[in-house]
Amino acid sequence: MKSTELTIHGMNCQHCVAAVKKELMKIPLLTLEDVQIGKARVTYDETQVPETKLHEAIHEAGFILTSIR
């Protein structure tokens, strides 16, 4: 399991936070630890969840994933 912080561009309110939470929670084998304006902390199995899934979820929420650390 990999714990990582996602930096997300375009978030500016609690509605944004809720939208990101909703999309990330749809990803199997991913545990959502925290979401704040501009970032999220998740734990996931990197052998089962490709980084493209993270990008897709953030895009579906209406934002841009700028970094994965």
Residue pairs with C-beta under 8 A, 6 or more apart in sequence:
1 43
1 44
1 45
2 43
2 44
2 45
2 46
3 33
3 41
3 42
3 43
4 41
4 42
4 43
4 44
4 68
4 69
5 39
5 40
5 41
5 68
5 69
6 39
6 40
6 41
6 42
6 54
6 58
6 65
6 67
6 68
7 38
7 39
7 65
7 66
7 67
7 68
7 69
8 20
8 38
8 39
8 40
8 58
8 63
8 64
8 65
8 66
9 38
9 63
9 64
9 65
9 66
10 16
10 62
10 63
10 64
11 17
11 20
11 37
11 38
11 63
12 37
13 37
14 37
16 37
16 61
16 62
16 63
17 35
17 36
17 37
19 61
19 62
19 63
20 35
20 40
20 57
20 58
20 61
20 63
21 32
21 35
21 40
22 61
23 57
23 58
23 60
23 61
24 30
24 32
24 35
24 40
24 42
24 54
24 57
24 58
25 32
26 57
27 44
27 49
27 53
27 54
27 57
28 48
28 49
29 44
29 45
29 48
29 49
30 42
30 43
30 44
30 49
30 53
31 42
31 43
31 44
32 40
32 42
33 41
33 42
33 43
34 40
34 41
35 41
42 54
44 54
51 68
54 65
54 68
55 65
58 64
58 65
59 65
